Amino acid sequence: MDKHFVMIHGAFAGPWCMEKFAGYFENRGWTSHTPALRFHDGDPHAEPDPAFADTSILDYTDDIAAFVETLDSPPIIGGHAVGALIAQKLAARGLAKGIVLLNSNAPWGVLPSTDDQRAVARGLMAGGAFWEAPMRIDFDLIAPFALNKLDEETQHAVFDRLGPESGRVMFEMFFWMFDDHRATEVEVDKVTCPVLVVSGAEDRAVPTIVGKQIAELYGDRATYYEAPNQAHFIFLEPGWDTVAARCADWMDRI
């Protein structure tokens, strides 16, 4: 029976961003899996599939659930940002041995509480009816909020690999109070497995207060770790291996 670790990437990204983590956990004795979210496995510069416009976090969750169910034993499921939201939703279905949440976006019902969170939402609104089509992120929006611990050359290299994202998904995350489907809702009481919440201390896209709020939701099932000198793209930044080691040590204990 393998020790499976499923790592779910975040919005606009793809499995490529988890490559360093995947290699590290393989060396620690885990079988690493980095599935792509729907429409995230092609050329990031290609014209997106029209069906992407109506893709929901609920679709992403169902897709990853189908993958997890093919494994020979329950995995630990890790996720970044919206991927961490999906990890929580999968755990609520009883599909995870444990979950590792890297800079998780807030679940349904948690209001923004910092100027940076509100600034990101305002940046999305500036694009008009962004929820009606696939959207691309502007460098000037993502660089200071999510790539702020990368040097400028690396920021541009990472940005060049980012593809489109479903506008509906971004709406579900940032304007959840208007989402009739409650796509970001997590049935917290059904998450019975251990939860590791990792927050980058310098993350401006998802500030540490969000991680603390999520940890509070899970009570004694949760372990909270605030990673010093880390920001949003925690798995690509200098010091990523220290974070990976902290995660692996926790995973080996559960």
C-alpha positions as CSV (number, residue, x, y, z in Angstrom):
1,M,0.0,0.0,0.0
2,D,1.5,3.3,-1.1
3,K,1.7,6.5,0.9
4,H,-0.1,8.9,-1.5
5,F,0.2,12.6,-1.4
6,V,-2.1,14.5,-3.8
7,M,-1.1,18.1,-4.4
8,I,-3.7,20.4,-6.0
9,H,-2.4,23.6,-7.6
10,G,-4.2,27.0,-7.4
11,A,-5.9,29.4,-9.8
12,F,-4.2,30.3,-13.1
13,A,-1.4,27.8,-12.4
14,G,-0.9,24.1,-13.2
15,P,0.9,21.0,-12.0
16,W,4.3,22.5,-13.0
17,C,4.2,24.8,-9.9
18,M,4.3,21.7,-7.6
19,E,7.3,20.0,-9.2
20,K,9.8,20.9,-6.4
21,F,7.4,19.8,-3.7
22,A,6.6,16.6,-5.6
23,G,10.3,15.7,-5.9
24,Y,10.9,16.4,-2.2
25,F,8.0,14.2,-1.1
26,E,9.1,11.4,-3.4
27,N,12.4,11.5,-1.6
28,R,10.7,11.3,1.7
29,G,8.9,8.1,0.7
30,W,5.6,9.4,-0.6
31,T,4.0,8.8,-4.0
32,S,3.4,12.2,-5.3
33,H,0.4,13.1,-7.5
34,T,-0.1,16.5,-9.1
35,P,-3.4,16.4,-11.1
36,A,-4.3,19.3,-13.2
37,L,-7.5,21.2,-12.6
38,R,-9.9,21.1,-15.5
39,F,-8.6,23.2,-18.5
40,H,-5.3,23.8,-16.7
41,D,-3.1,21.2,-18.5
42,G,-2.6,22.9,-21.9
43,D,-0.7,25.7,-23.5
44,P,-1.2,28.7,-21.1
45,H,-1.1,31.1,-24.0
46,A,-3.7,29.3,-26.1
47,E,-7.3,30.5,-26.5
48,P,-9.3,28.9,-23.7
49,D,-12.1,26.4,-24.3
50,P,-15.4,28.2,-24.3
51,A,-16.7,25.7,-21.7
52,F,-14.1,27.1,-19.3
53,A,-16.4,30.1,-18.8
54,D,-19.0,28.1,-16.9
55,T,-16.5,25.9,-14.9
56,S,-17.0,26.0,-11.1
57,I,-15.0,25.0,-8.1
58,L,-17.7,22.3,-7.8
59,D,-16.5,20.9,-11.1
60,Y,-12.8,21.0,-9.9
61,T,-13.8,19.2,-6.8
62,D,-15.7,16.4,-8.6
63,D,-12.8,15.9,-11.0
64,I,-10.2,15.5,-8.2
65,A,-12.5,13.3,-6.2
66,A,-12.8,10.9,-9.2
67,F,-9.0,10.8,-9.4
68,V,-8.5,10.2,-5.6
69,E,-11.0,7.4,-5.7
70,T,-8.7,5.5,-8.1
71,L,-5.9,5.3,-5.5
72,D,-5.3,2.1,-3.5
73,S,-5.5,3.9,-0.1
74,P,-6.7,7.2,1.2
75,P,-4.2,9.9,0.5
76,I,-3.1,13.0,2.3
77,I,-4.4,15.8,0.1
78,G,-2.6,19.1,-0.1
79,G,-3.7,22.2,-1.9
80,H,-2.7,25.7,-2.6
81,A,-5.1,28.6,-2.5
82,V,-8.3,27.4,-4.2
83,G,-6.7,24.0,-4.3
84,A,-6.7,24.0,-0.5
85,L,-10.4,24.8,-0.6
86,I,-10.9,21.8,-2.8
87,A,-8.8,19.7,-0.4
88,Q,-11.2,20.7,2.4
89,K,-14.2,19.8,0.4
90,L,-12.7,16.4,-0.5
91,A,-12.0,15.8,3.2
92,A,-15.6,16.5,4.0
93,R,-16.5,13.7,1.6
94,G,-14.2,11.3,3.7
95,L,-11.6,11.0,0.9
96,A,-8.5,12.2,2.8
97,K,-6.3,10.7,5.5
98,G,-5.2,14.3,6.3
99,I,-5.1,17.6,4.5
100,V,-2.3,20.2,4.0
101,L,-3.5,23.7,3.3
102,L,-1.0,26.1,1.7
103,N,-2.3,29.7,1.9
104,S,-5.8,28.5,1.5
105,N,-8.5,30.9,0.3
106,A,-11.2,31.5,2.8
107,P,-14.2,29.2,2.7
108,W,-17.8,30.5,2.3
109,G,-18.8,32.8,5.1
110,V,-15.4,34.2,6.0
111,L,-15.4,38.0,5.2
112,P,-12.3,39.8,4.0
113,S,-10.7,41.7,6.8
114,T,-7.6,43.4,5.4
115,D,-6.9,46.2,2.9
116,D,-5.0,43.8,0.6
117,Q,-7.9,41.3,0.4
118,R,-10.2,44.1,-0.5
119,A,-7.7,45.5,-3.1
120,V,-7.6,42.1,-4.9
121,A,-11.4,42.0,-5.1
122,R,-11.5,45.6,-6.4
123,G,-8.8,44.6,-9.0
124,L,-11.1,41.9,-10.2
125,M,-14.1,44.2,-10.4
126,A,-12.1,46.6,-12.6
127,G,-12.3,44.0,-15.3
128,G,-16.0,44.3,-15.8
129,A,-18.2,41.2,-15.8
130,F,-15.2,38.9,-15.3
131,W,-17.5,36.1,-14.1
132,E,-18.9,35.5,-17.6
133,A,-15.8,34.3,-19.3
134,P,-12.3,32.9,-18.8
135,M,-10.0,35.6,-17.5
136,R,-6.3,36.3,-17.3
137,I,-4.5,37.9,-14.5
138,D,-2.5,41.1,-15.0
139,F,1.1,41.1,-14.0
140,D,0.7,44.4,-12.1
141,L,-2.0,42.7,-9.9
142,I,-0.4,39.4,-9.2
143,A,3.3,40.5,-8.8
144,P,2.9,42.6,-5.7
145,F,0.2,40.4,-4.0
146,A,1.3,36.9,-4.8
147,L,4.8,36.9,-6.3
148,N,6.3,39.4,-3.8
149,K,9.0,37.1,-2.4
150,L,10.4,36.3,-5.9
151,D,13.0,38.4,-7.7
152,E,11.8,40.3,-10.7
153,E,13.2,37.9,-13.3
154,T,11.5,34.9,-11.6
155,Q,8.3,36.8,-11.3
156,H,8.2,37.2,-15.0
157,A,9.2,33.6,-15.6
158,V,6.3,32.4,-13.4
159,F,3.9,34.8,-14.8
160,D,4.7,33.6,-18.3
161,R,3.5,30.1,-17.3
162,L,0.2,31.2,-15.8
163,G,-2.8,30.5,-17.9
164,P,-6.4,31.7,-17.9
165,E,-8.8,30.9,-15.1
166,S,-12.6,30.5,-15.0
167,G,-14.1,33.9,-14.1
168,R,-16.9,32.0,-12.4
169,V,-14.3,30.4,-10.1
170,M,-12.9,33.8,-9.2
171,F,-16.4,35.1,-8.5
172,E,-17.1,32.1,-6.3
173,M,-14.0,32.8,-4.2
174,F,-14.1,36.6,-3.9
175,F,-17.8,37.3,-4.1
176,W,-19.2,34.1,-2.4
177,M,-22.0,36.0,-0.7
178,F,-23.7,36.3,-4.2
179,D,-23.1,32.7,-5.2
180,D,-26.4,30.8,-5.0
181,H,-24.5,27.5,-5.3
182,R,-22.2,28.2,-2.3
183,A,-19.3,26.6,-4.2
184,T,-16.7,27.5,-1.6
185,E,-18.8,26.2,1.3
186,V,-17.0,23.5,3.4
187,E,-18.9,21.2,5.7
188,V,-16.4,21.6,8.5
189,D,-18.0,19.1,10.9
190,K,-17.6,16.4,8.3
191,V,-13.8,17.0,8.1
192,T,-12.7,14.5,10.7
193,C,-9.1,14.0,9.6
194,P,-6.0,16.0,10.8
195,V,-5.6,19.4,9.2
196,L,-2.3,21.3,8.7
197,V,-2.8,25.0,7.9
198,V,0.3,26.7,6.5
199,S,0.3,30.5,6.0
200,G,3.1,32.5,4.5
201,A,3.9,35.3,6.9
202,E,4.3,37.8,3.9
203,D,1.5,36.6,1.8
204,R,-0.5,39.6,0.6
205,A,-3.0,37.7,-1.5
206,V,-4.2,35.4,1.4
207,P,-3.0,37.0,4.6
208,T,-2.2,35.0,7.7
209,I,-5.5,36.0,9.4
210,V,-7.2,33.8,6.9
211,G,-5.1,30.8,7.9
212,K,-5.8,31.5,11.5
213,Q,-9.5,31.7,10.9
214,I,-9.4,28.4,9.0
215,A,-7.5,26.7,11.8
216,E,-10.0,28.0,14.3
217,L,-12.8,26.4,12.3
218,Y,-11.2,23.0,12.8
219,G,-10.3,23.3,16.5
220,D,-8.1,20.6,17.9
221,R,-8.0,18.8,14.5
222,A,-5.9,21.6,13.2
223,T,-2.2,22.5,13.4
224,Y,-1.3,26.0,12.4
225,Y,2.2,26.9,11.0
226,E,3.1,30.4,10.0
227,A,6.1,30.2,7.6
228,P,8.4,33.2,8.2
229,N,9.7,35.1,5.1
230,Q,7.3,33.2,2.8
231,A,4.5,34.6,0.7
232,H,1.8,33.2,-1.6
233,F,3.8,31.1,-4.1
234,I,5.3,29.3,-1.1
235,F,6.4,26.2,-3.1
236,L,8.6,28.3,-5.5
237,E,10.1,30.8,-3.2
238,P,13.5,30.7,-1.5
239,G,13.0,28.5,1.6
240,W,10.4,26.3,0.0
241,D,12.3,23.2,1.2
242,T,12.0,24.3,4.8
243,V,8.2,24.5,4.4
244,A,8.1,21.1,2.6
245,A,10.1,19.6,5.5
246,R,7.7,21.0,8.0
247,C,4.8,19.5,6.1
248,A,6.5,16.1,5.6
249,D,7.3,15.8,9.3
250,W,3.7,16.5,10.2
251,M,2.5,14.0,7.5
252,D,4.8,11.3,8.9
253,R,3.2,11.6,12.3
254,I,-0.5,11.2,11.4
